[in-house]
Amino acid sequence: MRRTSLISLAITGVLHGMIHTLSLFLSPLNADIARYFHFTSISSVTSFKTSYLIVYAMSNLVFGALSHRVSARLILGFGMTLNALAVLAFRFVPPSGAVFMYALWMLAAIGGGVYHPVANAFITRTFPDRKGWALGITGMGSGIGFAFGPLATGFLSVSLGFDWQSISLTFGFLGLICGAAAFLGIRDTSELPHSQPSADMREDAAPVASRSFLRLSLPLWGFLAFISLVAGSRDLAMWSILDISDFYLSEVFGGKTNTAWYLFVMYLPGIFFQPLAGAFSDKLGRKRLAFLLLITYGIGIISLAFLPASLLILSYFIMGASQSASTPVIDALVADFATPKNRGMIFGVYITVLMGLGALGPLLAGFFLDALGRTLAAFQGWMLLLGGTVILGGIAMLFSGKVIGALRLTGHQKG
């Protein structure tokens, strides 16, 4: 069983990487895509990602409800396959087919939104005493996808001369291979407890999650609202920086930089920092570690607005290391508040809110930058807003002990 669980963990991590790869591999070519569709504004291109993220968020809610009714193998394999087929179809979108492109992005989002509620519930159920570590391992997959997806795009585009549609075809086929691996290799060998709390309820967690989803207590709803807003500030910034980087680097620095390279540097640290941060949070607690990581992420975003070209790589590294490391820490904190039975639905709600806020990032960034003339001052102003928002989220996490204490007290009183 141990070997089967580890194989399933590894394949789930691969799926995590591919799903995120398919969400961002075109970001280094946003300027090329704008020219292809004859767009004249940044928001026209970033709205593709916004439509993807909105549908992705809603998909999480739907599949979170199904996470304990359909096997993880079938539902994860289906999602990966659907996502890959939609991306593969990018190859056939004509210059006049912007509406078709929106539809394909949304179809891809339905498949991509399968992953987090189903995989997070499956993995934390399979490794109940090492949730942070297990989420960190699957997080390595996302780090590899985030880092090497843009880098592979840069190689295919610059070195091999592929256009963005040929690159889409390539990544679509890779996604189909990953979908087949999910169907063949994932096995859910764990038993589903009916009402017991998870085995590692820590000092961070409150015993307020013993009811079914339709009867979730008011304290749990309060916790989900709080943690979703905190993590949502991070995701709003992440998706915004991802989609405006090509415009920022090409317009402010005169095309002397390679966007794919900087996105690679930003996400490479996640391969190593996610499992480390997750494992540390299992031993040392999650709240303070999340605070430090979010504050560092906010500082990294602000530094991007003011550093010269020679030091930009430092900002991207800091952003990537801190943002990616915070993901398994905060996700494990959410898992601490759930039982194995209701965890899929809780993650569905959490990710839906999280990605819904994240979806605002590319769209608001495009509107803001277009309105201010896409100048250096416009980019700097937007990055200051983003960094400040993330820092506020980190401060809120620092004081979350009082929130969690109040939830624990309320949970005991209602119990």
N, C-alpha and C positions, 0 to 999 in steps of 0.2 A: 504493500500500500504506500509506503514511504516513497519508493521509486516512482510509482504512478503519480503521486501527488507532486513530486518535483518535476516530472515531465509536463504535467498539466500547468504547473507554475511557469515553466520555461516557455511553453507555447502561448500562454496567456500574455506573457511579457512581449513576445514577438508580435502578437496581435495589437497590443498597446502601441508598440512602435510604428507599425504599419498604418494604423488608423490615424495617428497624429501626423505621420509622413504625408498621407493623402490630404490632410487638411491644410498643409502649408508648403508643399513642394513647389507650388507656383508663385509663392510670395516674392522670391528674388527676381521674378520676371514680370512684376506688376506693370512696370512701365511699358514693356513690350506688349502686354495684353491690352493696355489702354490704347496703344497705337493700332492694334489689330481690329478692335471694335470702334475705332475712331472716337474714343472718349476724350474729352477735353478737361475733365476734372478728376481729382484724386478720389472723391467720394463715389464716383461712378464705378471705379474698380473695387474700392474697399467694401462697397455694398454687396458684392458677391459673397464675401466672407461673412458679413452681417447676416445675410439670408441663410447661409449655412449654419451659423451658430444658433440662430433662433430656432430653426427646425431641429437641430441637434439637441437643444435644451428640451424641447417638447418630446422628442423621441426617448430621452432618458426617463421621463416620467412614465411613459407607456410601458417601456420594457422593464422598468423597475417593478411595476405591478406584476409582470409576467415572470419575474426571476425565480419564483418558487413554484411555478406551474409548468415550466418547460425546462428541459435539461440545459445546463450551461454549454455543453458541446453543441447542441443544435442551434441555440439562439446566438451564440458567439460566431459560429460558422456562417450562419445566415447573414448576420450583420456585416461581417467582413466581405462576403461575396457581393452583397448588394452595393456596398461602398465602392468596391473595386470596379464593378461593372459601370457604375455611373462615371467614375473618373476615366475609365477607358473610352467612354463615349464622348469625352471632351474632344477627342481627335476629329470628330465629324461635325463640329459646330462651325458654321460659316461666319464671315465677318458681320453679316446682318442678323446673326442668331443670338443676340444678347439675352433675349427672353428664354431661349432654349438653354443657354448657359446657366441662368438662374435656376431653371427647373432641375438641371442635372446636379447642381450644387446642393439643392434641397433633397434630392433623392439620395445623394451621397451622405447627407447628414442623417437621414433616417437610419441607414446602416451603421454609421459611425456612432450614433447615440445609443446603440445597443451596449457598447463596451462597459462603461463605467459602473452603472448600477448592477449589472449582471456579474461582471468580473470581480468587482470589489466585494460583493456579497459572497461569491464563490470562494475567492482566495482567503478572505478573513474567516470564513467558515471552515476551510480546510486547514488553516494554521491559526487556531484560536488563541494560542499563547504567544504568537510572534506576529501579530497583525502588522505592526510598523515595519518589521523586517520584510515580510512577504510583500507588502505594498511597495516597499522600496525596491525589491527585486523586479516586480513588474514595472516599476518606475524607471528602472534602467532601460527597459524596452522603449519607453517614451523618450528618454534622453537620447538613445541611439537614433530613433526616428526623427526627432526634432533637429538633431545635429547633422546627421548624414543625409537626410532628405534634401535640404537646401544645398549641401555640398555636392551631392550627386547631380542635382539640377544644374549647378554651375559647371560641373565637368561635362555633362552631356551637351550643354548649351555652348560653352566656350571652346572646349577641346574637340568635340565631335560635331559641332554645328547643328545640333538638333533644335528645331523650333519648339515652342511650348506645347503644341499639340502632339508632336512625336514623343516628347517627354511624358505627356499624360498617358499615352498608349503604353509606354514602358512601365510606368508605375502601376497602371491598371492591371497588367499581367502579373506583376509581383504580388499585388493584393489578392488576386485569384489563387495564387499558390499558397498564400497564408491562410485563406479561407479553407482550402482543402486540408491543410495541416490541422486546423481546428476541428474539423469534422472527424479526422482520423485519430488525433492524438489526445484530445482533452477527455478526462474521465472525472466525474464528480463522485468520489468514493465516500464522502462524508455523510453522516447521518444528520438529519435536520431536527434539532431539538424543538419541542413545541412551545415551551414558555420559559426555559431557563435563561438567565442572563449570561452573557459571554463570560468565558472562563477567566479573563484577565481584567475585570473591572478594576480600574486603577483609581488613584486619588483624583485624576482629572475628570472621571466620569461620574454621572449622577444616576441613581437607580430609578429612572423615570420612564424606561422604555419597555416595560413588560407587557403592554397592551398591543392588540393588533393595530394595523395602520388606521382603520376607520375609527378607532377609539384612542388614538394617541393623546396623551395628556397635554394640557396647556403648557406645562414646563418644557416638554420636549419640543413643542411647536416654537416656544420662545428661544430655545437653544438653537434650533435649525435656522430661525430667522437671524439670530446674532452671528452664527458662524458662517452663514451664507453671505451676509453683507461683508464680513471681514475678508473671506476668501474671494468674494466677488470683486473687491477693489483690486486685488492682485491680478485676477483674470482679465478685467477690463484693461489694465495697463499692458498685460502680456500680449493680448491680441492686437491692441493698438500699435505697440512698438513693432510687432511682427509685420504688420501690413504697411506701415509708413516708412519703414527703414529704407526700402529701395528708393523712395522719393527723396527722403532726407539725405541719404548718402550721395545720390546722383545729382541733386539740384544744389545742395549746399556745398558739397565738396567737388563739384565739377566732374563727376564721373571718374574720379581717380581712385575710387574704392570699389571693391568687389562685394556686393551685398551678400551673395551666397557664403562667402568666407566669414563674414561677420556673424551671420546667423548660425553658422557652424560653431564658431567660437562661443556664442551665447548658450547653445544647448549642449555642447560637449560635456561641461561639468556635471550635468544631471546624471550622466551614466554612472558616475562615481559617488556623487553627493546624495542621491536619493536613497540608496540602501543604507548608507552611513547615518543619514539623518533619521531615517525610519527606525533603525536599530537603537540609536541613542535615545529616541523618544520612548521606546519600550522600557528603557532602564531609568531614564532621568526625568521623565515627564514631558508633556507636549507643549504646554502653554508658553513657558519662557523661551523655549527653543523657537517656537513659531514667532514670538515677538521679535527676537533677534534677527531672524531670517527676513521678516517683512520690513523691518527698519533698514536693513542692509539693501534690500531690493529697491526701496524708495530712493535711497541715496544713490544707488547705481543709475536709476533713471534720470535723476536730476543732473548727475555728472555728465551724462551723454549730451546734454544740451550745451555744455560749456567747454568740454575738452577739445583740444586740437585733433586733427586727423591722426597724428602720430600716436595718440593715446586712446583713441576710440576703442581699441581692442580691449582695454582695461575695463571700460564701462560695460561692454557686452559680456565679458567674462563674469563680472560681479553680478549683473542682472541674471544671467543664466544660472549661476551657482546657487544664488539665494532663492530665486523663484522656484526652481525645480526641487530644491531640498525641502521647501515648505510644503510641497504637495502631499507626500506620504505622511508627514507629521499631522497636518490638519485633517486629512482623510482618516487617519487612524483615530483621531480624536472623535470624529463623527461615528466611527464604528464602535467606539467605547460606549456610546450612548444607546446602542441598539442591541437587540437580541438577534441571534442568527436567523430567526423566523421573519422578523420585520426589516432586516437590514437592507435587503434589496430595494424595498419601497422607500425607505428613508434616504438611501443614496440617490434614488430616482428624484425625489423632491429636492435634495441638496444640489445635485448636479444641474437640475433644471434651472433653479434660481441662479446658480453660479454661472452657467453658460449663457443664461439670458442677460445677465449683467455684462459678461464678457463680450456678448454680441454687440453691445453698444460701443465698444472701443473703436473698431475700425470705422464705423459710420460717423460717430461724433468727431473722431480725428479728421476724417475727410472734410466734414462740414466746417470745422474750426479752421483748418489750414487753407481751404479754398476761400473762406470768407476774409482771411487776413492776407491773402495774396501769396501764400506759399513761400514767405520770406524766412530768413533765419530767425527773426524775432517771433514769427508765428510758431515755428517748430519748438523754439525754446520755451515759449509760453505754455504750449501743450504739454511738454515734458515736465515742466514745473507743476502743473495741475495734476498730472498722473502721479508723479513722485510724492507729492504732498498727500494725495488720497491714500496711497499705499502706506505711508508712514502713519497716518491716522488709524488705519486698520491695524497696524502693528501695535500702536499704543492701546487700542481697544482690547487687543489680545492680552496685553500685559495686565489689564484690569479684569480680565475674564474670570479670575478666581472668585471675585465677588458675585459675578453673574452665576457661575456654576454652583457656588455655595447656596445662593438663593434658590436655584433650581432643585438642589439636593434637599433643602429644607421643605420646599413646597411639595416635592415628590413624597417625602416621608409623611407629611401632614395629610396628603390626599390618599396615601396608601393605607 
